[in-house]
Amino acid sequence: MLAAVPVVAYSPEAVALFNQGNASIVSGNYTEAVTAFDKAIALEPSYYEAWNGKTDALNRAQRFNDALIASEHAIAINPDFLKS
């Protein structure tokens, strides 16, 4: 599952990096995806959708411990993001 569409409150640069991360996931380049999401997060630390995208990329790369950490960041920023 790809990350949610970002809200307009984020900078255009962060949104572009988020979109790049999602495109990298689709193309199967998970390392590139993580890098793009990390850059988006560096610009917008509260960008929980980018944290979620990073979680997805890390899971697909079978980096499960790192994925758990990223997921915890996303949930800490927006606990309502987790859907039941």
JOURWO-V152090 format. One record per residue. N is the residue number from 1. SS is DSSP state (A for helix, B for strand, O for the rest). PSI is psi in degrees with one decimal (NA if undefined). Layout:
BEGIN
{{N & SS & PSI} {N & SS & PSI}}
END
This chain:
BEGIN
{{1 & O & 129.7} {2 & O & 160.3} {3 & O & 159.5} {4 & O & 161.1} {5 & O & 131.9} {6 & O & 152.3} {7 & O & 158.4} {8 & O & -4.6} {9 & O & -13.9} {10 & O & 154.9} {11 & O & 151.2} {12 & A & -34.6} {13 & A & -43.4} {14 & A & -39.9} {15 & A & -40.4} {16 & A & -40.8} {17 & A & -38.5} {18 & A & -47.3} {19 & A & -38.2} {20 & A & -42.3} {21 & A & -44.4} {22 & A & -41.0} {23 & A & -37.6} {24 & A & -36.3} {25 & A & -47.4} {26 & A & -38.0} {27 & O & -3.3} {28 & O & 10.4} {29 & O & 84.3} {30 & A & -32.2} {31 & A & -44.1} {32 & A & -38.3} {33 & A & -47.1} {34 & A & -41.4} {35 & A & -44.3} {36 & A & -44.8} {37 & A & -39.1} {38 & A & -40.6} {39 & A & -39.7} {40 & A & -42.5} {41 & A & -36.5} {42 & A & -35.2} {43 & A & -36.8} {44 & O & 83.1} {45 & O & -23.4} {46 & O & 13.7} {47 & O & 80.4} {48 & A & -27.6} {49 & A & -36.4} {50 & A & -39.4} {51 & A & -39.9} {52 & A & -40.7} {53 & A & -41.3} {54 & A & -42.1} {55 & A & -46.3} {56 & A & -49.1} {57 & A & -42.5} {58 & A & -40.1} {59 & A & -45.2} {60 & A & -29.4} {61 & O & 4.3} {62 & O & 31.9} {63 & O & 69.5} {64 & A & -38.2} {65 & A & -43.5} {66 & A & -37.1} {67 & A & -40.2} {68 & A & -42.5} {69 & A & -45.6} {70 & A & -41.0} {71 & A & -40.7} {72 & A & -35.4} {73 & A & -46.1} {74 & A & -45.1} {75 & A & -35.9} {76 & A & -36.3} {77 & A & -42.7} {78 & O & 87.3} {79 & A & -25.5} {80 & A & -10.6} {81 & A & -32.9} {82 & O & 119.0} {83 & O & 137.2} {84 & O & NA}}
END
